[in-house]
Amino acid sequence: MNDKVLVTYASRAGSTAGVAEAIGKTLTESGIQVDVLPMQEVEDLAPYRAVVAGSAIRGRKWLPEAMEFLHDHQGELRQKPFAAFMVCITLSMKNAEQYREGLKDWTKPVYDMVRPVCEGYFAGALDFSKIPFSLNTLAMRLVALAGAWKEGDHCDWNAIRTWTESLLPLLHL
Ligand SMILES: Cc1cc2nc3c(=O)[nH]c(=O)nc-3n(C[C@H](O)[C@H](O)[C@H](O)COP(=O)(O)O)c2cc1C
């Protein structure tokens, strides 16, 4: 088996891709060989000794392409150390900590397929210029207008680095 780790992601507007790149960079700095790939480009998990997979949240759910990836690869993922992360805007809110425990429900469909050794929950970014208009995005804009969350990049790069470093023993790296 290869010694590489796969960091794979589902992203619509790019912030989850950025979080995945940051995770990959921290692993690389720890001397680990890493591929960072969108889930649609992953065909085979055989070359990887461990997998870190994450999705943007939309409508309190992992993206459909992320669920499809986990569904298709669940058998192989159960045989490897696997960590999961999600990226959302709720964690950018002022009172975010009161929601953190509840956010685990959004990852429950993932546990039902394959149980991660560790889960990361991160604030992402909101940039309406990158999001096509729809009823769902209108709701997001209205909540932003009401002040519950703000447009902008809310990624906490230190938290992402700390989480990634905590993965090393859990993924047997
Ligand atoms: C249509 C839409 C629905 C969203 N639904 C949620 C949600 O239910 N909960 C949440 O915390 N964030 C939600 N978000 C915010 C995204 O999860 C956040 O902006 C994330 O960083 C997007 O990742 P991406 O840039 O990789 O697509 C939503 C964003 C959009 C555009």
The ligand as a MOL file (V3000), in Angstrom:
LIG
                    3D

  0  0  0     0  0            999 V3000
M  V30 BEGIN CTAB
M  V30 COUNTS 31 33 0 0 0
M  V30 BEGIN ATOM
M  V30 1 C -27.7930 27.9370 -0.4090 0
M  V30 2 C -26.9150 27.8800 0.8080 0
M  V30 3 C -27.3400 27.1860 1.9220 0
M  V30 4 C -26.5510 27.1360 3.0880 0
M  V30 5 N -27.0020 26.4590 4.1800 0
M  V30 6 C -26.2910 26.5240 5.3360 0
M  V30 7 C -26.7870 25.9030 6.5130 0
M  V30 8 O -27.8380 25.2670 6.5320 0
M  V30 9 N -26.0470 26.0410 7.6530 0
M  V30 10 C -24.8800 26.7460 7.6850 0
M  V30 11 O -24.2810 26.8660 8.7590 0
M  V30 12 N -24.3540 27.2910 6.5730 0
M  V30 13 C -25.0300 27.2030 5.4030 0
M  V30 14 N -24.5420 27.7880 4.2760 0
M  V30 15 C -23.2230 28.4580 4.3240 0
M  V30 16 C -22.1210 27.5720 3.7150 0
M  V30 17 O -22.0310 26.3260 4.3890 0
M  V30 18 C -20.7830 28.3030 3.8410 0
M  V30 19 O -20.8720 29.5130 3.1290 0
M  V30 20 C -19.6180 27.4650 3.3610 0
M  V30 21 O -18.4060 28.1280 3.6820 0
M  V30 22 C -19.7170 27.2380 1.8510 0
M  V30 23 O -18.6700 26.3950 1.4330 0
M  V30 24 P -18.1040 26.4570 -0.0670 0
M  V30 25 O -17.5320 27.8550 -0.2490 0
M  V30 26 O -17.0560 25.3980 -0.0860 0
M  V30 27 O -19.2440 26.1630 -0.9830 0
M  V30 28 C -25.2910 27.8190 3.1070 0
M  V30 29 C -24.8540 28.4990 1.9750 0
M  V30 30 C -25.6490 28.5380 0.8360 0
M  V30 31 C -25.1740 29.3190 -0.3590 0
M  V30 END ATOM
M  V30 BEGIN BOND
M  V30 1 1 1 2
M  V30 2 1 2 3
M  V30 3 2 2 30
M  V30 4 2 3 4
M  V30 5 1 4 5
M  V30 6 1 4 28
M  V30 7 2 5 6
M  V30 8 1 6 7
M  V30 9 1 6 13
M  V30 10 2 7 8
M  V30 11 1 7 9
M  V30 12 1 9 10
M  V30 13 2 10 11
M  V30 14 1 10 12
M  V30 15 2 12 13
M  V30 16 1 13 14
M  V30 17 1 14 15
M  V30 18 1 14 28
M  V30 19 1 15 16
M  V30 20 1 16 17
M  V30 21 1 16 18
M  V30 22 1 18 19
M  V30 23 1 18 20
M  V30 24 1 20 21
M  V30 25 1 20 22
M  V30 26 1 22 23
M  V30 27 1 23 24
M  V30 28 2 24 25
M  V30 29 1 24 26
M  V30 30 1 24 27
M  V30 31 2 28 29
M  V30 32 1 29 30
M  V30 33 1 30 31
M  V30 END BOND
M  V30 END CTAB
M  END
